[in-house]
Amino acid sequence: MPKSHEIVSIDIGNESIKAIVVDYSEGYGNVVAFSNVKTRGIENGEIKDVVSLNESMLQIIEDLEEQIGKELKGDFLISSSCGDFTLSEVTEELLLNEKEEGYISEEHVSKLTENLFADISPANEKNSLHLFVKRYVLDDKKIVVNPIGMKARKLSAVYTTVMGSERYRNVVEYATKDIIGDAEYYISPISSAEAVLSNVEKDRGILHVDLGYNSTIVTMYHANTPLEMERIEISMKNVIKDIAIVLKTSLQEAERLLRTYGVAMYLDVEPLTIEYKGLDGRSIQRTDKEYLSRIIYARLREIFMKVKKLYKDYTLKYPEFSNVGIPGGIVLTGGGAALQRIEALASDVFRCPVRIGSLFDTEKFKCEVDESVISSPVYTAAFGNIIVYEREQNLYAPITGEKFKQSGKGIFKKISDVFGKIFG
């Protein structure tokens, strides 16, 4: 084990860039630096100013380097919630032998995955891909979880893929170009879900709701696979706009009010007079905390009602949920999940179990500087990047923590990396 091995995980959002530096020199993930800076140069998931975006990236890199007192080195992981994402189902088949059954080996499964990538033919590695196996089928009739060692003439696999759009690729390419060099690329809502959901929850069924700035992403998991992914255009930016319009102030001041005084439920809010700057940036205006909460509540409830409709649609679409609902209920992440009493509002709307998503496996990471980073819903995608990366690369032995394999960069460059992702 080298004296120091660090992973730098950066999550590029429409509103802010979050980053953590995790040191593994002691055999566990120690968060030695973290930062959250305003994203500049991105509007509605698209780059409007490359120079400003690069300045934001440089700012967060400099912040991290100042905290650790040295230049950032190690493995860089990048995720983004910008752009669109496509969830699709793909089936691949591999004929082992036309005449008689043969034993299925790891090489056969690897070849099947290699064929999948040949069909997808990504034009750019930065167009990130998350890959999940829904099921293996032997000779078109027998469904199995793990086909290795079994006999068949033909092996088939049904995959779920989640892929970033052209806009996603543009953001991660320009944000990382000439700044950090090579990196592994992921999709924020999927990385976030991998960090906060347990295998049991993903297997039985659960709804992950990412309350982002530019959009609300709803993903339903079942049988350890994302089966549905929907984007709701109404999001936290609409909450901020509502505050700005009603209180006649700037978007910047509205965002400050939301962060400092925002509460999702207006009932039983303590009486408090709030001062803020008017549109001219000089005059002092006043409101009270309950009135601010009513503005926030109205838009958040609209968002949750749209999520509730998706919840009902999924229970109708999947017979296993028709009588009992989605067993795991709702898990909230993203910046909006940090709002006071958001869990109470969601519970009131959904009438099912609701929790704020935080790092599920709390033993994987420690942060001596500020333990709240571990439990924050804001940093879940950054932690999720590392969890997915370790699964892909088989980077650390589960017991000793010793590094035993370091694959080459780029998931599309080595099928062995993909093989690790599937069975990791």
CORPE-V884002 format. One record per pair of residues at least 4 apart in sequence whose C-alpha atoms are under 8 Angstrom apart, sorted by the first residue. I is the first residue (numbers start at 1). J is the second residue. Records with the same first field share a line. If there is no record, write none. Layout:
I: J, J
//
This chain:
1: 25, 402, 403
2: 25
3: 25
4: 23, 24, 25
5: 23, 24, 25, 74
6: 21, 22, 23, 24, 25, 73, 74, 75
7: 21, 22, 23, 73, 74, 75, 76, 77, 386
8: 19, 20, 21, 22, 72, 73, 74, 75, 76, 77
9: 19, 20, 21, 76, 77, 78, 382, 383, 385, 386
10: 17, 18, 19, 20, 76, 77, 78, 79, 382
11: 17, 18, 19, 78, 79, 80, 81, 188, 381, 382
12: 16, 17, 18, 39, 78, 79, 80, 81, 82, 172
13: 17, 18, 39, 80, 81, 82, 213
14: 39, 42, 43, 44, 45, 81, 82, 213, 214
15: 38, 39, 40, 213, 214
16: 36, 37, 38, 39
17: 36, 37, 38, 39, 56, 57, 60
18: 34, 35, 36, 37, 378, 379, 382
19: 34, 35, 36, 60, 379, 382
20: 31, 32, 33, 34, 35, 64, 382, 383
21: 31, 32, 33, 34, 64
22: 29, 30, 31, 32, 33
23: 28, 29, 30, 31, 32
24: 28, 29, 30
27: 400, 401, 402
28: 364, 365, 366, 401
29: 364, 365, 366
30: 365, 366, 367, 368
31: 365, 366, 367, 368
32: 67, 68, 367, 368, 369
33: 64, 67, 68
34: 64
35: 60, 63, 64
36: 60
37: 56, 59, 60
38: 56
39: 53, 56
40: 49, 52, 53, 55, 56
41: 47, 48, 49, 50, 51, 52, 53
42: 46, 47, 48, 49, 53
43: 47, 48
44: 82, 214
45: 81, 82, 83, 167, 168, 214
46: 82, 83, 167, 171
47: 53, 170, 171
49: 53
50: 54, 174, 175
51: 55
52: 56
53: 57, 174, 175
54: 58, 174, 175, 176, 179
55: 59
56: 60
57: 61, 175, 176, 179
58: 62, 179
59: 63
60: 64
61: 65, 72
62: 66
63: 67
64: 68, 72
65: 69, 70, 71, 72
66: 70
75: 183
76: 180, 182, 183, 184
77: 183, 184, 185, 186, 385, 386, 389
78: 172, 183, 184, 185, 186, 385
79: 172, 185, 186, 187, 188, 191, 381, 382, 385
80: 168, 171, 172, 186, 187, 188
81: 168, 187, 188, 189
82: 167, 168, 171
83: 164, 165, 166, 167, 168
84: 164, 165, 167, 168
85: 162, 163, 164, 165
86: 161, 162, 163, 164, 165
87: 160, 161, 162, 163, 227, 228, 229
88: 160, 161, 162
89: 158, 159, 160, 161
90: 158, 159, 160, 161
91: 156, 157, 158, 159
92: 112, 113, 115, 116, 156, 157, 158, 159
93: 112, 154, 155, 156, 157
94: 108, 112, 154, 155, 156
95: 153, 154, 155
96: 101, 102, 152, 153, 154, 155
97: 101, 102, 153, 154
98: 153
99: 153
100: 152, 153
101: 151, 152, 153
102: 150, 151, 152, 153
103: 148, 149, 150, 151, 152
104: 108, 109, 147, 148, 149, 150, 151, 152
105: 109, 148, 149
106: 110, 148
107: 111
108: 112
109: 113, 148, 419
110: 114, 415, 416, 419
111: 115
112: 116, 156, 157
113: 117, 415, 418, 419
114: 118, 415
115: 119
116: 120
117: 121, 122, 412
122: 127
123: 127
124: 169
125: 410, 411, 412
126: 169, 172, 173, 184, 185
127: 163, 164, 165, 166, 168, 169, 185
128: 163, 164, 169, 185, 186, 187
129: 161, 162, 163, 164, 186, 187
130: 161, 162, 163, 186, 187, 190
131: 159, 160, 161, 162, 421, 422
132: 159, 160, 161, 225, 226, 422
133: 157, 158, 159, 160, 225, 422
134: 157, 158, 159, 160, 223, 224, 225
135: 143, 144, 145, 157, 158, 159
136: 143, 144, 145, 146, 147, 155, 156, 157, 158
137: 141, 142, 143, 144, 155, 156, 157
138: 142, 143, 144, 147, 152, 153, 154, 155, 156
139: 152, 153, 154, 155, 156
140: 154, 155, 156
160: 225, 226, 227
163: 187
164: 168, 169, 187
165: 169
166: 170
167: 171
168: 172
169: 173
170: 174
171: 175
172: 176
173: 177
175: 179
176: 180, 181
177: 181
182: 409
183: 409, 410
184: 409, 410, 411
186: 190, 191, 385
187: 191
188: 192, 381
189: 193, 210, 217, 381
190: 194, 381
191: 195, 380, 381, 382, 383, 384, 385, 387, 388
192: 196, 333, 380, 381, 382, 383, 384, 385
193: 197, 208, 380, 381, 384
194: 198, 384, 387, 388
195: 358, 359, 360, 361, 380, 381, 383, 384, 387
196: 357, 358, 359, 360, 361, 380, 384
197: 201, 202, 357, 360
198: 202, 360
199: 203, 224
200: 204
201: 205, 206, 327, 328
202: 206, 221, 222, 223, 224, 225
203: 221, 222, 223, 224, 225
204: 222, 223, 224, 327, 328
205: 220, 221, 222, 223, 326, 327, 328, 329
206: 220, 221, 222, 326, 327, 328, 329, 330, 331
207: 218, 219, 220, 221, 311, 326, 328, 329, 330, 331
208: 218, 219, 220, 221, 330, 331, 332, 333
209: 216, 217, 218, 219, 330, 331, 332, 333
210: 216, 217, 218, 332, 333, 334, 337
211: 215, 216, 217, 235, 236, 332, 333, 334, 335, 336, 337
212: 216, 217, 235, 236, 334, 335, 336
213: 235, 236, 237, 335, 336
214: 233, 234, 235, 236, 237
215: 231, 232, 233, 234, 235, 236
216: 231, 232, 233, 234, 235
217: 229, 230, 231, 232
218: 228, 229, 230, 231, 232, 307
219: 226, 227, 228, 229, 230
220: 226, 227, 228, 229
221: 225, 226, 227, 228
222: 226, 227
232: 303, 306
234: 238, 303
235: 239, 303
236: 240, 336
237: 241
238: 242, 299
239: 243, 295, 296, 299, 300
240: 244, 251, 254, 255, 258
241: 245, 251, 254
242: 246, 295, 296, 299
243: 247, 248, 249, 254, 292, 295, 296
244: 248, 249, 250, 251, 253, 254
245: 249
246: 295
248: 278, 279
249: 253, 254, 277, 278, 279
250: 254, 278, 279, 281
251: 255
252: 256
253: 257, 276, 277
254: 258
255: 259
256: 260
257: 261, 262, 276
258: 262, 263
259: 339
261: 289
262: 289, 292, 293, 296, 339, 340
263: 293, 296, 297, 339, 340, 341, 342
264: 293, 296, 297, 300, 339, 340, 341, 342, 345
265: 269, 293, 294, 297, 341, 342, 344, 345
266: 290, 291, 293, 294, 297
267: 290
269: 289, 290
270: 289, 290
271: 288, 289, 290
272: 288, 289, 290
273: 286, 287, 288, 289
274: 286, 287, 288, 289
275: 284, 285, 286, 287
276: 284, 285, 286
277: 281, 282, 283, 284, 285
278: 282, 283, 284, 285
279: 283
287: 291, 292
288: 292
289: 293
290: 294
291: 295
292: 296
293: 297
294: 298
295: 299
296: 300
297: 301
298: 302
299: 303
300: 304
301: 305, 345, 346, 349
302: 306
303: 307
304: 308, 346, 349, 350
305: 309, 349
306: 310
307: 311
308: 312, 349, 350
309: 313
310: 314
311: 315, 326
312: 316
313: 317
314: 318, 321
315: 319, 320, 321, 322, 325, 326
316: 321, 322
318: 322
319: 323
320: 324
321: 325, 326, 327
325: 329
328: 353
329: 352, 353, 354
330: 352, 353, 354, 355
331: 354, 355, 356, 357
332: 337, 354, 355, 356, 357, 377
333: 337, 338, 356, 357, 358, 377, 378, 380
334: 338, 377, 378, 380
335: 339, 377, 378
336: 342
337: 342, 343, 356, 357, 377, 378
338: 342, 376, 377, 378
341: 345
342: 346
343: 347, 354, 355, 356
344: 348
345: 349
346: 350, 354
347: 351, 352, 353, 354
356: 377
357: 377, 380
358: 374, 375, 376, 377, 380
359: 374, 375, 376, 380, 383
362: 366, 374
365: 374
366: 371, 374
367: 371, 373, 374
371: 375
372: 376
373: 379
374: 379
376: 380
379: 383
380: 384
381: 385
382: 386
383: 387
384: 388
385: 389
386: 390
387: 391
388: 392, 421
389: 393
390: 394, 395, 396
391: 395, 420, 421, 424
392: 417, 418, 419, 420, 421, 422, 424
393: 405, 406, 407, 417, 420, 421
394: 404, 405, 406, 420, 424
395: 403, 404, 405, 406
396: 400, 401, 402, 403, 404, 405
397: 401, 402, 403, 404
407: 414, 417
408: 413, 414
409: 413
410: 414
411: 415, 417, 418
414: 418
415: 419
416: 420
417: 421
418: 422
419: 423
420: 424
//
